[in-house]
Amino acid sequence: MTKEDLETAEILIPEIPKFYTWPMGCAICVVELFDCVPSSRYHDPQPLLLTQQEVALGDYTIGRWVWRTQNLRPLKEPVPILGRQGLWIPDPDTVNKIQSIL
């Protein structure tokens, strides 16, 4: 996310901490992924129904994917983790640490 995205998030979701207090290189929450949809669906005559927050913070350029999530659970403390793009499975030690502080 860019600084501008985070500033927008602060306006739309006032209960989140200010972006400059977010730890870098850490997991801060866990979500359930329930759907992956081509972003072209956002541009269809009957587009995806998205929240104001999703529209403001998403990039729905053709060729991208919309990852639909639910059940966001913030972690009680940040967990150091390497950033990655795409789906991946964290190592067992990281999974155990995350599960212990949910």
C-alpha positions in Angstrom: 0.0 0.0 0.0 1.1 3.5 -0.7 1.1 6.3 1.9 -2.0 7.7 0.2 -3.8 4.4 0.5 -3.0 4.3 4.2 -4.2 7.8 4.6 -7.5 6.9 2.8 -7.8 3.9 5.1 -7.5 6.1 8.1 -10.4 8.2 6.9 -12.6 5.2 5.9 -11.7 3.1 8.9 -11.1 5.5 11.8 -10.6 2.7 14.4 -7.4 1.5 12.7 -4.1 2.8 14.0 -2.4 5.6 12.2 -0.3 4.2 9.3 3.0 5.5 10.8 2.5 3.3 13.8 2.1 0.1 11.8 5.1 -2.3 12.1 7.0 -3.1 8.9 7.9 -6.7 8.0 5.2 -8.1 10.3 1.9 -9.9 10.1 -0.7 -7.8 12.0 -3.9 -9.8 11.3 -5.3 -13.1 9.9 -8.2 -13.3 7.4 -10.1 -16.0 5.7 -9.8 -16.0 1.9 -13.2 -17.1 0.5 -13.0 -16.1 -3.2 -10.6 -14.9 -5.9 -12.3 -13.1 -8.8 -10.8 -11.6 -11.9 -10.9 -7.8 -11.6 -12.7 -7.6 -14.9 -15.8 -8.6 -13.0 -15.7 -5.2 -11.4 -16.2 -3.6 -14.8 -19.1 -6.0 -15.9 -22.6 -4.7 -16.5 -23.5 -6.5 -13.2 -20.3 -5.8 -11.3 -19.1 -7.2 -8.0 -20.7 -5.7 -5.0 -17.9 -4.0 -3.1 -17.9 -1.9 0.0 -16.9 1.8 0.0 -13.6 0.7 1.7 -12.9 -1.9 -1.0 -13.5 0.5 -3.8 -11.4 3.2 -2.2 -8.4 0.9 -1.4 -8.5 -1.6 -4.3 -6.9 -1.6 -7.7 -9.4 -3.1 -10.0 -7.4 -2.7 -13.2 -8.2 -5.3 -15.8 -5.8 -8.3 -15.5 -5.6 -8.2 -11.7 -7.5 -10.3 -9.1 -9.9 -9.4 -6.3 -9.1 -11.5 -3.2 -12.4 -11.6 -1.2 -11.7 -12.0 2.6 -13.8 -12.3 5.7 -13.3 -12.8 9.4 -10.4 -10.4 10.0 -8.7 -11.1 13.3 -6.0 -8.7 14.5 -3.1 -10.3 16.2 -2.4 -9.2 19.9 1.1 -8.4 18.8 2.9 -8.1 15.4 4.7 -11.3 14.2 7.9 -10.8 12.1 7.4 -12.3 8.7 8.9 -12.1 5.2 6.7 -10.3 2.8 5.5 -12.3 -0.2 3.2 -11.8 -3.1 0.6 -14.5 -3.9 -0.5 -17.4 -1.8 2.0 -19.1 0.4 2.2 -21.1 3.6 4.3 -19.7 6.5 6.8 -21.9 8.2 5.5 -24.0 11.2 7.1 -21.8 13.8 5.4 -18.7 12.4 2.0 -20.5 12.2 2.4 -21.6 15.9 3.3 -18.0 17.0 0.3 -16.6 15.1 -2.1 -19.2 16.5 -0.8 -18.5 20.1 -1.6 -14.8 20.0 -4.9 -14.8 18.1 
